[in-house]
Amino acid sequence: MLVLLVTLAAAACSGDAIDDGPSQESAGPVPAATQEETDLSGVYDTAVTLAEDSCDAIDVEDHPTTLTQDGDSLTLSHAALTFEASVDDSGAFRSGSEEVTVGADTHRLTVAGAVSDGTLHALVSAEVSGSRSCRYVVAWDGPRR
């Protein structure tokens, strides 16, 4: 049985409120978020589910996901997979594609998601080629430890 350890989850992004600056009643400007408040780095207890699947024999497993943020770059590590992504100020991220060879098949994986309120939500999309052509999507959700 083919076991492909994939990590990433559904990106649930919420809109940001527009800040027109301090109101007349406020005591002054609202302080900017500190690096510690906006840093997404940490280990997330990720539950992995198969959200879509046109392939046969795709199994997923839960594994912790480690995020390491350096400015607008984000490294996501889950099981044996590592993705490099760009991240914006809202916590939304998107990776380039990575190829993983499993037997006669190549799985081209991309991750898109967000971290909101200390919880990782991402989707890993896979296009499979080689001995078969199919597609699957893995959802990844979990809180920071």
C-alpha positions in Angstrom: 0.0 0.0 0.0 1.3 3.4 -0.9 1.7 5.7 2.1 2.4 9.3 1.2 3.1 11.5 4.2 1.8 14.9 3.2 1.4 17.9 5.2 -0.5 21.1 4.8 -3.9 22.4 5.4 -6.8 24.5 4.2 -6.1 28.1 4.1 -8.9 29.9 5.9 -8.1 33.5 5.5 -10.1 36.2 7.1 -10.3 39.8 6.0 -8.3 42.5 7.8 -10.1 45.5 9.2 -9.0 48.8 7.9 -7.4 51.0 10.5 -8.0 54.7 9.9 -5.7 55.6 12.8 -6.7 56.5 16.4 -10.1 57.9 17.1 -10.6 61.2 18.9 -11.4 59.3 22.1 -8.2 57.2 22.0 -5.2 58.0 24.1 -2.8 57.7 21.2 -1.8 55.5 18.3 -2.2 51.7 18.5 1.2 50.1 18.9 2.4 47.9 16.0 2.5 44.2 16.6 5.9 43.0 17.9 7.9 40.3 16.1 6.9 37.8 18.8 3.2 38.5 18.2 3.5 38.0 14.4 6.1 35.2 14.2 4.5 32.0 13.0 7.5 29.9 14.0 6.7 26.9 16.2 5.5 23.3 16.2 1.8 22.7 15.3 -0.1 19.5 16.2 -1.4 18.8 12.8 -4.4 16.6 12.0 -4.2 15.5 8.3 -7.2 14.5 6.3 -7.8 13.6 2.7 -10.1 16.3 1.4 -10.2 15.3 -2.3 -9.0 12.2 -4.1 -9.1 10.9 -7.6 -6.2 8.5 -7.0 -6.2 5.0 -5.5 -4.3 4.1 -2.4 -3.5 7.5 -1.0 -3.1 7.3 2.7 -2.3 10.2 5.0 -1.0 10.3 8.6 -1.0 12.9 11.4 2.5 14.4 12.1 3.6 17.6 13.9 4.4 20.4 11.5 7.2 22.8 12.2 7.1 26.3 10.8 10.2 28.5 10.8 9.6 32.1 9.8 12.3 34.5 8.6 10.7 37.8 7.6 8.5 37.0 4.6 9.9 33.5 4.1 8.4 30.4 5.8 9.8 26.9 5.9 7.2 24.2 6.6 8.4 20.7 7.7 6.1 17.8 8.1 7.3 14.2 8.3 10.0 13.9 5.6 8.7 16.8 3.5 10.0 20.4 3.5 8.4 23.3 1.7 9.6 26.9 1.2 6.9 29.5 1.1 6.3 33.2 1.1 4.1 34.6 3.9 2.4 37.9 4.2 1.6 40.1 7.2 -1.8 38.4 7.7 -0.2 34.9 8.1 -1.2 33.6 4.7 1.4 31.6 2.8 1.9 29.8 -0.5 4.8 27.5 -1.5 6.3 26.7 -4.8 5.9 23.2 -6.0 8.0 20.3 -4.8 8.2 16.9 -6.5 8.2 13.6 -4.5 8.8 10.3 -6.3 7.0 7.3 -4.9 7.6 4.2 -6.9 6.8 4.9 -10.6 4.8 8.1 -9.8 5.8 11.7 -9.3 3.7 13.8 -6.9 4.0 17.5 -7.6 2.9 19.1 -4.3 2.1 22.7 -3.5 0.9 24.2 -0.1 -1.3 27.2 0.5 -2.7 28.2 3.9 -2.6 30.5 6.8 -2.0 30.7 10.5 -4.8 32.5 12.4 -5.2 32.7 16.2 -2.3 30.3 16.7 -3.9 27.6 14.5 -2.4 26.3 11.2 -4.9 25.7 8.3 -3.5 24.6 5.0 -4.2 22.6 1.8 -1.6 20.5 0.1 -2.5 20.0 -3.6 -1.0 17.1 -5.5 -0.8 16.3 -9.2 0.3 12.7 -9.8 2.0 11.6 -13.0 3.9 8.5 -14.1 2.1 5.2 -14.0 -1.2 7.1 -13.5 -2.6 10.6 -13.7 -4.7 11.8 -10.8 -5.1 14.5 -8.2 -5.6 14.8 -4.5 -5.8 17.4 -1.8 -4.8 17.0 1.8 -6.1 19.3 4.5 -3.9 20.2 7.4 -5.2 21.7 10.6 -3.8 22.1 14.1 -2.9 24.4 17.0 0.5 25.6 18.0 2.0 23.7 21.0 
